[in-house]
Amino acid sequence: MNTPPTPSNARWHARLIVIALLLLAHTTVTAAWWQYPIPVNDITPAPAGMVININTADTTTLQLLPGIGPKLAQAITDHREAFGDFQSLTQLDNVPRIGPKTIQRIQPWVRLSDQ
């Protein structure tokens, strides 16, 4: 024979249903998010319209550039100290973990001199 649900069983079933629905919603949102990557051109740095001199900027300032975190900022300053100022943006390709996509992403906000 089936026993009638008790209040504690009903609460437990309700909680289980809520958890299942939350997991389903999370999975749906996560799956939809991964299908639509952000295009490189739609990323803007913290203060929009800023321009950073890559040859004089410190690591904190370099981190304002889109896609540049503490490690990449340190790699840029280390490379600059070891080999001197960058003469062109393409020289950033010589910095470890920086490639053409990163250069393309930061190009609008980077300059090589204060002029």
N, CA, C and O atoms as a printed pandas DataFrame, in Angstrom:
     atom_number atom_name residue_name chain_id  residue_number  x_coord  y_coord  z_coord
0              1         N          MET        A               1    0.825   -1.185    0.000
1              2        CA          MET        A               1    0.000    0.000    0.000
2              3         C          MET        A               1    0.867    1.246    0.000
3              4         O          MET        A               1    1.969    1.281    0.547
4              5         N          ASN        A               2    0.317    2.263   -0.638
5              6        CA          ASN        A               2    1.004    3.552   -0.658
6              7         C          ASN        A               2    0.623    4.343    0.577
7              8         O          ASN        A               2   -0.537    4.409    0.982
8              9         N          THR        A               3    1.653    4.940    1.157
9             10        CA          THR        A               3    1.381    5.787    2.310
10            11         C          THR        A               3    1.195    7.206    1.822
11            12         O          THR        A               3    1.872    7.635    0.888
12            13         N          PRO        A               4    0.281    7.946    2.442
13            14        CA          PRO        A               4    0.069    9.328    2.015
14            15         C          PRO        A               4    1.329   10.150    2.289
15            16         O          PRO        A               4    2.029    9.903    3.271
16            17         N          PRO        A               5    1.621   11.133    1.419
17            18        CA          PRO        A               5    2.827   11.939    1.629
18            19         C          PRO        A               5    2.739   12.738    2.915
19            20         O          PRO        A               5    1.711   13.337    3.232
20            21         N          THR        A               6    3.807   12.733    3.624
21            22        CA          THR        A               6    3.873   13.525    4.846
22            23         C          THR        A               6    4.424   14.901    4.492
23            24         O          THR        A               6    5.002   15.078    3.420
24            25         N          PRO        A               7    4.250   15.875    5.377
25            26        CA          PRO        A               7    4.749   17.218    5.068
26            27         C          PRO        A               7    6.253   17.239    4.782
27            28         O          PRO        A               7    6.692   18.000    3.920
28            29         N          SER        A               8    7.052   16.428    5.478
29            30        CA          SER        A               8    8.493   16.450    5.235
30            31         C          SER        A               8    8.820   15.836    3.871
31            32         O          SER        A               8    9.726   16.312    3.187
32            33         N          ASN        A               9    8.096   14.788    3.468
33            34        CA          ASN        A               9    8.293   14.207    2.138
34            35         C          ASN        A               9    7.907   15.197    1.036
35            36         O          ASN        A               9    8.599   15.305    0.024
36            37         N          ALA        A              10    6.824   15.905    1.234
37            38        CA          ALA        A              10    6.371   16.876    0.241
38            39         C          ALA        A              10    7.406   17.992    0.076
39            40         O          ALA        A              10    7.688   18.423   -1.042
40            41         N          ARG        A              11    7.967   18.453    1.193
41            42        CA          ARG        A              11    9.005   19.497    1.113
42            43         C          ARG        A              11   10.245   18.975    0.394
43            44         O          ARG        A              11   10.863   19.681   -0.404
44            45         N          TRP        A              12   10.594   17.728    0.692
45            46        CA          TRP        A              12   11.767   17.148    0.063
46            47         C          TRP        A              12   11.563   17.028   -1.445
47            48         O          TRP        A              12   12.473   17.325   -2.218
48            49         N          HIS        A              13   10.383   16.598   -1.865
49            50        CA          HIS        A              13   10.084   16.500   -3.295
50            51         C          HIS        A              13   10.073   17.879   -3.947
51            52         O          HIS        A              13   10.558   18.035   -5.067
52            53         N          ALA        A              14    9.540   18.851   -3.279
53            54        CA          ALA        A              14    9.508   20.216   -3.826
54            55         C          ALA        A              14   10.927   20.756   -4.003
55            56         O          ALA        A              14   11.233   21.390   -5.013
56            57         N          ARG        A              15   11.780   20.506   -3.029
57            58        CA          ARG        A              15   13.169   20.961   -3.127
58            59         C          ARG        A              15   13.886   20.270   -4.282
59            60         O          ARG        A              15   14.653   20.895   -5.013
60            61         N          LEU        A              16   13.631   18.992   -4.435
61            62        CA          LEU        A              16   14.244   18.237   -5.516
62            63         C          LEU        A              16   13.804   18.775   -6.877
63            64         O          LEU        A              16   14.620   18.876   -7.793
64            65         N          ILE        A              17   12.559   19.111   -7.015
65            66        CA          ILE        A              17   12.043   19.674   -8.267
66            67         C          ILE        A              17   12.677   21.042   -8.540
67            68         O          ILE        A              17   13.051   21.334   -9.675
68            69         N          VAL        A              18   12.797   21.872   -7.514
69            70        CA          VAL        A              18   13.407   23.194   -7.676
70            71         C          VAL        A              18   14.866   23.052   -8.107
71            72         O          VAL        A              18   15.322   23.769   -8.997
72            73         N          ILE        A              19   15.594   22.138   -7.484
73            74        CA          ILE        A              19   16.998   21.929   -7.849
74            75         C          ILE        A              19   17.111   21.461   -9.301
75            76         O          ILE        A              19   17.977   21.926  -10.043
76            77         N          ALA        A              20   16.244   20.550   -9.698
77            78        CA          ALA        A              20   16.264   20.053  -11.073
78            79         C          ALA        A              20   15.981   21.178  -12.065
79            80         O          ALA        A              20   16.633   21.272  -13.105
80            81         N          LEU        A              21   15.015   22.024  -11.745
81            82        CA          LEU        A              21   14.695   23.152  -12.631
82            83         C          LEU        A              21   15.851   24.148  -12.704
83            84         O          LEU        A              21   16.141   24.669  -13.782
84            85         N          LEU        A              22   16.510   24.422  -11.592
85            86        CA          LEU        A              22   17.657   25.329  -11.596
86            87         C          LEU        A              22   18.802   24.770  -12.427
87            88         O          LEU        A              22   19.438   25.504  -13.183
88            89         N          LEU        A              23   19.068   23.480  -12.292
89            90        CA          LEU        A              23   20.111   22.848  -13.101
90            91         C          LEU        A              23   19.771   22.909  -14.586
91            92         O          LEU        A              23   20.646   23.167  -15.412
92            93         N          LEU        A              24   18.532   22.677  -14.924
93            94        CA          LEU        A              24   18.097   22.749  -16.314
94            95         C          LEU        A              24   18.266   24.169  -16.859
95            96         O          LEU        A              24   18.757   24.355  -17.973
96            97         N          ALA        A              25   17.863   25.158  -16.081
97            98        CA          ALA        A              25   17.999   26.553  -16.513
98            99         C          ALA        A              25   19.467   26.923  -16.669
99           100         O          ALA        A              25   19.832   27.578  -17.645
100          101         N          HIS        A              26   20.313   26.521  -15.732
101          102        CA          HIS        A              26   21.745   26.814  -15.805
102          103         C          HIS        A              26   22.367   26.184  -17.052
103          104         O          HIS        A              26   23.141   26.832  -17.757
104          105         N          THR        A              27   22.032   24.933  -17.321
105          106        CA          THR        A              27   22.569   24.240  -18.489
106          107         C          THR        A              27   22.131   24.926  -19.772
107          108         O          THR        A              27   22.929   25.069  -20.698
108          109         N          THR        A              28   20.888   25.348  -19.842
109          110        CA          THR        A              28   20.377   26.015  -21.040
110          111         C          THR        A              28   21.081   27.345  -21.265
111          112         O          THR        A              28   21.485   27.646  -22.388
112          113         N          VAL        A              29   21.234   28.136  -20.222
113          114        CA          VAL        A              29   21.895   29.441  -20.344
114          115         C          VAL        A              29   23.358   29.260  -20.717
115          116         O          VAL        A              29   23.863   29.965  -21.591
116          117         N          THR        A              30   24.043   28.333  -20.072
117          118        CA          THR        A              30   25.456   28.098  -20.355
118          119         C          THR        A              30   25.648   27.625  -21.788
119          120         O          THR        A              30   26.556   28.096  -22.472
120          121         N          ALA        A              31   24.821   26.713  -22.252
121          122        CA          ALA        A              31   24.944   26.210  -23.620
122          123         C          ALA        A              31   24.704   27.332  -24.631
123          124         O          ALA        A              31   25.407   27.414  -25.638
124          125         N          ALA        A              32   23.730   28.186  -24.378
125          126        CA          ALA        A              32   23.453   29.293  -25.300
126          127         C          ALA        A              32   24.589   30.298  -25.303
127          128         O          ALA        A              32   24.913   30.859  -26.350
128          129         N          TRP        A              33   25.204   30.538  -24.141
129          130        CA          TRP        A              33   26.287   31.510  -24.044
130          131         C          TRP        A              33   27.488   31.059  -24.861
131          132         O          TRP        A              33   28.106   31.882  -25.538
132          133         N          TRP        A              34   27.834   29.791  -24.818
133          134        CA          TRP        A              34   29.012   29.296  -25.540
134          135         C          TRP        A              34   28.819   29.328  -27.043
135          136         O          TRP        A              34   29.806   29.332  -27.779
136          137         N          GLN        A              35   27.599   29.352  -27.521
137          138        CA          GLN        A              35   27.353   29.365  -28.962
138          139         C          GLN        A              35   27.624   30.730  -29.568
139          140         O          GLN        A              35   27.801   30.825  -30.783
140          141         N          TYR        A              36   27.663   31.758  -28.797
141          142        CA          TYR        A              36   27.795   33.111  -29.310
142          143         C          TYR        A              36   29.016   33.803  -28.714
143          144         O          TYR        A              36   28.870   34.591  -27.779
144          145         N          PRO        A              37   30.220   33.531  -29.229
145          146        CA          PRO        A              37   31.399   34.213  -28.698
146          147         C          PRO        A              37   31.357   35.702  -29.011
147          148         O          PRO        A              37   30.741   36.122  -29.991
148          149         N          ILE        A              38   32.009   36.488  -28.182
149          150        CA          ILE        A              38   32.052   37.928  -28.379
150          151         C          ILE        A              38   33.055   38.234  -29.479
151          152         O          ILE        A              38   34.214   37.832  -29.376
152          153         N          PRO        A              39   32.640   38.939  -30.533
153          154        CA          PRO        A              39   33.597   39.299  -31.584
154          155         C          PRO        A              39   34.690   40.208  -31.030
155          156         O          PRO        A              39   34.445   41.014  -30.133
156          157         N          VAL        A              40   35.899   40.070  -31.573
157          158        CA          VAL        A              40   37.050   40.838  -31.101
158          159         C          VAL        A              40   36.773   42.338  -31.177
159          160         O          VAL        A              40   37.180   43.081  -30.284
160          161         N          ASN        A              41   36.099   42.791  -32.208
161          162        CA          ASN        A              41   35.882   44.225  -32.396
162          163         C          ASN        A              41   34.870   44.815  -31.422
163          164         O          ASN        A              41   34.776   46.037  -31.306
164          165         N          ASP        A              42   34.101   43.966  -30.710
165          166        CA          ASP        A              42   33.102   44.476  -29.783
166          167         C          ASP        A              42   33.646   44.673  -28.371
167          168         O          ASP        A              42   32.915   45.129  -27.492
168          169         N          ILE        A              43   34.912   44.340  -28.137
169          170        CA          ILE        A              43   35.493   44.488  -26.804
170          171         C          ILE        A              43   36.094   45.881  -26.693
171          172         O          ILE        A              43   36.855   46.311  -27.560
172          173         N          THR        A              44   35.749   46.579  -25.625
173          174        CA          THR        A              44   36.317   47.908  -25.409
174          175         C          THR        A              44   37.054   47.942  -24.078
175          176         O          THR        A              44   36.671   47.243  -23.141
176          177         N          PRO        A              45   38.100   48.742  -23.986
177          178        CA          PRO        A              45   38.840   48.833  -22.730
178          179         C          PRO        A              45   38.036   49.578  -21.675
179          180         O          PRO        A              45   36.986   50.151  -21.967
180          181         N          ALA        A              46   38.542   49.563  -20.441
181          182        CA          ALA        A              46   37.826   50.178  -19.327
182          183         C          ALA        A              46   37.362   51.595  -19.652
183          184         O          ALA        A              46   36.160   51.795  -19.827
184          185         N          PRO        A              47   38.255   52.598  -19.742
185          186        CA          PRO        A              47   37.771   53.901  -20.171
186          187         C          PRO        A              47   37.788   53.962  -21.701
187          188         O          PRO        A              47   38.856   54.009  -22.312
188          189         N          ALA        A              48   36.625   53.961  -22.302
189          190        CA          ALA        A              48   36.536   53.997  -23.759
190          191         C          ALA        A              48   37.185   55.270  -24.304
191          192         O          ALA        A              48   37.038   56.353  -23.738
192          193         N          GLY        A              49   37.890   55.114  -25.394
193          194        CA          GLY        A              49   38.527   56.265  -26.030
194          195         C          GLY        A              49   39.942   56.521  -25.563
195          196         O          GLY        A              49   40.588   57.436  -26.073
196          197         N          MET        A              50   40.452   55.756  -24.617
197          198        CA          MET        A              50   41.810   55.987  -24.142
198          199         C          MET        A              50   42.827   55.443  -25.135
199          200         O          MET        A              50   42.523   54.552  -25.928
200          201         N          VAL        A              51   44.027   55.986  -25.081
201          202        CA          VAL        A              51   45.136   55.500  -25.890
202          203         C          VAL        A              51   46.338   55.344  -24.964
203          204         O          VAL        A              51   46.656   56.248  -24.191
204          205         N          ILE        A              52   47.000   54.198  -25.045
205          206        CA          ILE        A              52   48.123   53.894  -24.158
206          207         C          ILE        A              52   49.403   53.801  -24.962
207          208         O          ILE        A              52   49.454   53.140  -26.000
208          209         N          ASN        A              53   50.437   54.466  -24.474
209          210        CA          ASN        A              53   51.758   54.351  -25.079
210          211         C          ASN        A              53   52.372   53.050  -24.566
211          212         O          ASN        A              53   52.713   52.936  -23.389
212          213         N          ILE        A              54   52.506   52.091  -25.444
213          214        CA          ILE        A              54   52.983   50.761  -25.054
214          215         C          ILE        A              54   54.444   50.778  -24.602
215          216         O          ILE        A              54   54.894   49.863  -23.913
216          217         N          ASN        A              55   55.185   51.823  -24.991
217          218        CA          ASN        A              55   56.603   51.907  -24.637
218          219         C          ASN        A              55   56.851   52.567  -23.282
219          220         O          ASN        A              55   57.967   52.503  -22.767
220          221         N          THR        A              56   55.842   53.193  -22.701
221          222        CA          THR        A              56   56.035   53.850  -21.403
222          223         C          THR        A              56   55.061   53.372  -20.329
223          224         O          THR        A              56   55.237   53.692  -19.154
224          225         N          ALA        A              57   54.042   52.615  -20.713
225          226        CA          ALA        A              57   53.001   52.197  -19.769
226          227         C          ALA        A              57   53.534   51.168  -18.774
227          228         O          ALA        A              57   54.324   50.292  -19.125
228          229         N          ASP        A              58   53.085   51.295  -17.526
229          230        CA          ASP        A              58   53.434   50.292  -16.524
230          231         C          ASP        A              58   52.433   49.132  -16.606
231          232         O          ASP        A              58   51.481   49.178  -17.385
232          233         N          THR        A              59   52.657   48.104  -15.800
233          234        CA          THR        A              59   51.807   46.913  -15.892
234          235         C          THR        A              59   50.353   47.204  -15.533
235          236         O          THR        A              59   49.445   46.620  -16.124
236          237         N          THR        A              60   50.122   48.087  -14.586
237          238        CA          THR        A              60   48.745   48.430  -14.210
238          239         C          THR        A              60   48.012   49.096  -15.363
239          240         O          THR        A              60   46.850   48.786  -15.628
240          241         N          THR        A              61   48.684   50.005  -16.044
241          242        CA          THR        A              61   48.064   50.699  -17.179
242          243         C          THR        A              61   47.832   49.738  -18.335
243          244         O          THR        A              61   46.792   49.808  -18.990
244          245         N          LEU        A              62   48.769   48.849  -18.597
245          246        CA          LEU        A              62   48.611   47.889  -19.693
246          247         C          LEU        A              62   47.404   46.982  -19.469
247          248         O          LEU        A              62   46.801   46.512  -20.434
248          249         N          GLN        A              63   47.050   46.733  -18.225
249          250        CA          GLN        A              63   45.907   45.870  -17.931
250          251         C          GLN        A              63   44.574   46.507  -18.291
251          252         O          GLN        A              63   43.548   45.827  -18.285
252          253         N          LEU        A              64   44.566   47.779  -18.600
253          254        CA          LEU        A              64   43.343   48.431  -19.062
254          255         C          LEU        A              64   43.009   48.032  -20.495
255          256         O          LEU        A              64   41.878   48.222  -20.943
256          257         N          LEU        A              65   43.974   47.487  -21.210
257          258        CA          LEU        A              65   43.742   47.050  -22.584
258          259         C          LEU        A              65   42.916   45.770  -22.589
259          260         O          LEU        A              65   43.081   44.927  -21.708
260          261         N          PRO        A              66   42.028   45.613  -23.572
261          262        CA          PRO        A              66   41.182   44.418  -23.609
262          263         C          PRO        A              66   42.007   43.149  -23.797
263          264         O          PRO        A              66   42.828   43.060  -24.710
264          265         N          GLY        A              67   41.784   42.180  -22.933
265          266        CA          GLY        A              67   42.467   40.902  -23.040
266          267         C          GLY        A              67   43.850   40.862  -22.425
267          268         O          GLY        A              67   44.523   39.833  -22.499
268          269         N          ILE        A              68   44.295   41.955  -21.817
269          270        CA          ILE        A              68   45.611   41.999  -21.193
270          271         C          ILE        A              68   45.426   41.938  -19.673
271          272         O          ILE        A              68   44.902   42.865  -19.056
272          273         N          GLY        A              69   45.865   40.840  -19.098
273          274        CA          GLY        A              69   45.801   40.671  -17.653
274          275         C          GLY        A              69   47.165   40.907  -17.032
275          276         O          GLY        A              69   48.081   41.374  -17.708
276          277         N          PRO        A              70   47.310   40.590  -15.756
277          278        CA          PRO        A              70   48.582   40.841  -15.074
278          279         C          PRO        A              70   49.778   40.117  -15.697
279          280         O          PRO        A              70   50.861   40.693  -15.801
280          281         N          LYS        A              71   49.593   38.874  -16.106
281          282        CA          LYS        A              71   50.710   38.107  -16.670
282          283         C          LYS        A              71   51.153   38.657  -18.020
283          284         O          LYS        A              71   52.351   38.798  -18.263
284          285         N          LEU        A              72   50.204   38.971  -18.904
285          286        CA          LEU        A              72   50.577   39.529  -20.209
286          287         C          LEU        A              72   51.180   40.919  -20.058
287          288         O          LEU        A              72   52.126   41.262  -20.767
288          289         N          ALA        A              73   50.644   41.721  -19.144
289          290        CA          ALA        A              73   51.201   43.061  -18.914
290          291         C          ALA        A              73   52.645   42.947  -18.441
291          292         O          ALA        A              73   53.507   43.705  -18.886
292          293         N          GLN        A              74   52.909   42.008  -17.545
293          294        CA          GLN        A              74   54.277   41.800  -17.067
294          295         C          GLN        A              74   55.175   41.301  -18.191
295          296         O          GLN        A              74   56.334   41.707  -18.285
296          297         N          ALA        A              75   54.651   40.423  -19.044
297          298        CA          ALA        A              75   55.435   39.919  -20.171
298          299         C          ALA        A              75   55.804   41.049  -21.135
299          300         O          ALA        A              75   56.911   41.070  -21.674
300          301         N          ILE        A              76   54.876   41.987  -21.351
301          302        CA          ILE        A              76   55.154   43.130  -22.234
302          303         C          ILE        A              76   56.255   43.994  -21.637
303          304         O          ILE        A              76   57.202   44.360  -22.334
304          305         N          THR        A              77   56.143   44.324  -20.359
305          306        CA          THR        A              77   57.164   45.183  -19.744
306          307         C          THR        A              77   58.505   44.468  -19.654
307          308         O          THR        A              77   59.547   45.100  -19.830
308          309         N          ASP        A              78   58.504   43.158  -19.383
309          310        CA          ASP        A              78   59.762   42.402  -19.353
310          311         C          ASP        A              78   60.436   42.403  -20.723
311          312         O          ASP        A              78   61.650   42.584  -20.822
312          313         N          HIS        A              79   59.649   42.203  -21.774
313          314        CA          HIS        A              79   60.201   42.198  -23.135
314          315         C          HIS        A              79   60.754   43.574  -23.489
315          316         O          HIS        A              79   61.821   43.693  -24.092
316          317         N          ARG        A              80   60.018   44.600  -23.109
317          318        CA          ARG        A              80   60.459   45.965  -23.398
318          319         C          ARG        A              80   61.767   46.288  -22.676
319          320         O          ARG        A              80   62.651   46.926  -23.248
320          321         N          GLU        A              81   61.892   45.851  -21.428
321          322        CA          GLU        A              81   63.124   46.092  -20.681
322          323         C          GLU        A              81   64.300   45.303  -21.254
323          324         O          GLU        A              81   65.434   45.781  -21.242
324          325         N          ALA        A              82   64.032   44.100  -21.754
325          326        CA          ALA        A              82   65.105   43.256  -22.289
326          327         C          ALA        A              82   65.554   43.674  -23.682
327          328         O          ALA        A              82   66.741   43.596  -23.999
328          329         N          PHE        A              83   64.615   44.120  -24.520
329          330        CA          PHE        A              83   64.927   44.377  -25.927
330          331         C          PHE        A              83   64.738   45.822  -26.367
331          332         O          PHE        A              83   64.998   46.147  -27.526
332          333         N          GLY        A              84   64.294   46.691  -25.473
333          334        CA          GLY        A              84   64.094   48.089  -25.829
334          335         C          GLY        A              84   62.675   48.358  -26.307
335          336         O          GLY        A              84   61.837   47.456  -26.343
336          337         N          ASP        A              85   62.415   49.608  -26.673
337          338        CA          ASP        A              85   61.073   50.033  -27.092
338          339         C          ASP        A              85   60.612   49.282  -28.336
339          340         O          ASP        A              85   61.413   48.849  -29.164
340          341         N          PHE        A              86   59.310   49.148  -28.435
341          342        CA          PHE        A              86   58.701   48.558  -29.624
342          343         C          PHE        A              86   58.733   49.594  -30.740
343          344         O          PHE        A              86   58.358   50.748  -30.533
344          345         N          GLN        A              87   59.177   49.188  -31.914
345          346        CA          GLN        A              87   59.206   50.089  -33.067
346          347         C          GLN        A              87   57.937   49.964  -33.909
347          348         O          GLN        A              87   57.603   50.871  -34.670
348          349         N          SER        A              88   57.234   48.843  -33.772
349          350        CA          SER        A              88   55.954   48.632  -34.455
350          351         C          SER        A              88   55.112   47.694  -33.602
351          352         O          SER        A              88   55.635   46.964  -32.760
352          353         N          LEU        A              89   53.811   47.722  -33.829
353          354        CA          LEU        A              89   52.925   46.847  -33.056
354          355         C          LEU        A              89   53.165   45.379  -33.373
355          356         O          LEU        A              89   52.939   44.518  -32.523
356          357         N          THR        A              90   53.617   45.086  -34.579
357          358        CA          THR        A              90   53.865   43.691  -34.935
358          359         C          THR        A              90   54.974   43.077  -34.082
359          360         O          THR        A              90   55.043   41.855  -33.950
360          361         N          GLN        A              91   55.835   43.900  -33.506
361          362        CA          GLN        A              91   56.877   43.376  -32.613
362          363         C          GLN        A              91   56.294   42.778  -31.335
363          364         O          GLN        A              91   56.965   42.000  -30.657
364          365         N          LEU        A              92   55.063   43.130  -31.002
365          366        CA          LEU        A              92   54.408   42.515  -29.845
366          367         C          LEU        A              92   54.261   41.007  -30.034
367          368         O          LEU        A              92   54.121   40.268  -29.060
368          369         N          ASP        A              93   54.291   40.553  -31.279
369          370        CA          ASP        A              93   54.199   39.132  -31.568
370          371         C          ASP        A              93   55.386   38.367  -30.977
371          372         O          ASP        A              93   55.313   37.151  -30.796
372          373         N          ASN        A              94   56.479   39.074  -30.675
373          374        CA          ASN        A              94   57.649   38.442  -30.066
374          375         C          ASN        A              94   57.487   38.230  -28.561
375          376         O          ASN        A              94   58.279   37.517  -27.945
376          377         N          VAL        A              95   56.478   38.838  -27.980
377          378        CA          VAL        A              95   56.210   38.674  -26.544
378          379         C          VAL        A              95   55.494   37.340  -26.355
379          380         O          VAL        A              95   54.515   37.062  -27.047
380          381         N          PRO        A              96   55.974   36.508  -25.421
381          382        CA          PRO        A              96   55.304   35.220  -25.184
382          383         C          PRO        A              96   53.818   35.399  -24.874
383          384         O          PRO        A              96   53.434   36.305  -24.134
384          385         N          ARG        A              97   52.993   34.531  -25.444
385          386        CA          ARG        A              97   51.534   34.481  -25.248
386          387         C          ARG        A              97   50.797   35.644  -25.914
387          388         O          ARG        A              97   49.615   35.856  -25.641
388          389         N          ILE        A              98   51.473   36.398  -26.781
389          390        CA          ILE        A              98   50.771   37.428  -27.552
390          391         C          ILE        A              98   50.897   37.063  -29.019
391          392         O          ILE        A              98   51.991   36.819  -29.527
392          393         N          GLY        A              99   49.753   37.031  -29.687
393          394        CA          GLY        A              99   49.739   36.689  -31.101
394          395         C          GLY        A              99   48.965   37.711  -31.905
395          396         O          GLY        A              99   48.589   38.761  -31.384
396          397         N          PRO        A             100   48.727   37.416  -33.158
397          398        CA          PRO        A             100   48.037   38.358  -34.048
398          399         C          PRO        A             100   46.652   38.778  -33.565
399          400         O          PRO        A             100   46.263   39.933  -33.741
400          401         N          LYS        A             101   45.901   37.853  -32.957
401          402        CA          LYS        A             101   44.553   38.214  -32.486
402          403         C          LYS        A             101   44.615   39.225  -31.344
403          404         O          LYS        A             101   43.813   40.158  -31.296
404          405         N          THR        A             102   45.555   39.046  -30.434
405          406        CA          THR        A             102   45.705   40.004  -29.330
406          407         C          THR        A             102   46.137   41.356  -29.873
407          408         O          THR        A             102   45.626   42.391  -29.445
408          409         N          ILE        A             103   47.068   41.353  -30.805
409          410        CA          ILE        A             103   47.529   42.617  -31.402
410          411         C          ILE        A             103   46.372   43.324  -32.090
411          412         O          ILE        A             103   46.212   44.537  -31.955
412          413         N          GLN        A             104   45.561   42.566  -32.831
413          414        CA          GLN        A             104   44.394   43.145  -33.509
414          415         C          GLN        A             104   43.414   43.734  -32.491
415          416         O          GLN        A             104   42.845   44.802  -32.716
416          417         N          ARG        A             105   43.224   43.034  -31.375
417          418        CA          ARG        A             105   42.266   43.474  -30.360
418          419         C          ARG        A             105   42.692   44.783  -29.697
419          420         O          ARG        A             105   41.850   45.641  -29.433
420          421         N          ILE        A             106   43.992   44.948  -29.423
421          422        CA          ILE        A             106   44.441   46.132  -28.682
422          423         C          ILE        A             106   44.855   47.284  -29.590
423          424         O          ILE        A             106   45.049   48.402  -29.112
424          425         N          GLN        A             107   44.994   47.038  -30.881
425          426        CA          GLN        A             107   45.507   48.047  -31.813
426          427         C          GLN        A             107   44.820   49.410  -31.729
427          428         O          GLN        A             107   45.512   50.427  -31.771
428          429         N          PRO        A             108   43.494   49.480  -31.612
429          430        CA          PRO        A             108   42.865   50.807  -31.570
430          431         C          PRO        A             108   43.261   51.653  -30.358
431          432         O          PRO        A             108   43.096   52.873  -30.374
432          433         N          TRP        A             109   43.784   51.010  -29.308
433          434        CA          TRP        A             109   44.050   51.732  -28.068
434          435         C          TRP        A             109   45.520   51.822  -27.718
435          436         O          TRP        A             109   45.878   52.186  -26.598
436          437         N          VAL        A             110   46.382   51.488  -28.684
437          438        CA          VAL        A             110   47.815   51.472  -28.420
438          439         C          VAL        A             110   48.536   52.391  -29.391
439          440         O          VAL        A             110   48.196   52.467  -30.571
440          441         N          ARG        A             111   49.548   53.094  -28.863
441          442        CA          ARG        A             111   50.438   53.867  -29.722
442          443         C          ARG        A             111   51.864   53.593  -29.271
443          444         O          ARG        A             111   52.095   53.009  -28.212
444          445         N          LEU        A             112   52.818   54.024  -30.093
445          446        CA          LEU        A             112   54.224   53.729  -29.838
446          447         C          LEU        A             112   54.998   54.915  -29.291
447          448         O          LEU        A             112   56.131   54.760  -28.834
448          449         N          SER        A             113   54.398   56.097  -29.334
449          450        CA          SER        A             113   55.076   57.285  -28.812
450          451         C          SER        A             113   54.043   58.236  -28.230
451          452         O          SER        A             113   52.839   58.005  -28.333
452          453         N          ASP        A             114   54.532   59.313  -27.614
453          454        CA          ASP        A             114   53.614   60.289  -27.015
454          455         C          ASP        A             114   53.104   61.309  -28.018
455          456         O          ASP        A             114   52.327   62.191  -27.651
456          457         N          GLN        A             115   53.511   61.215  -29.252
457          458        CA          GLN        A             115   53.076   62.203  -30.260
458          459         C          GLN        A             115   51.685   61.938  -30.738
459          460         O          GLN        A             115   51.173   62.673  -31.582
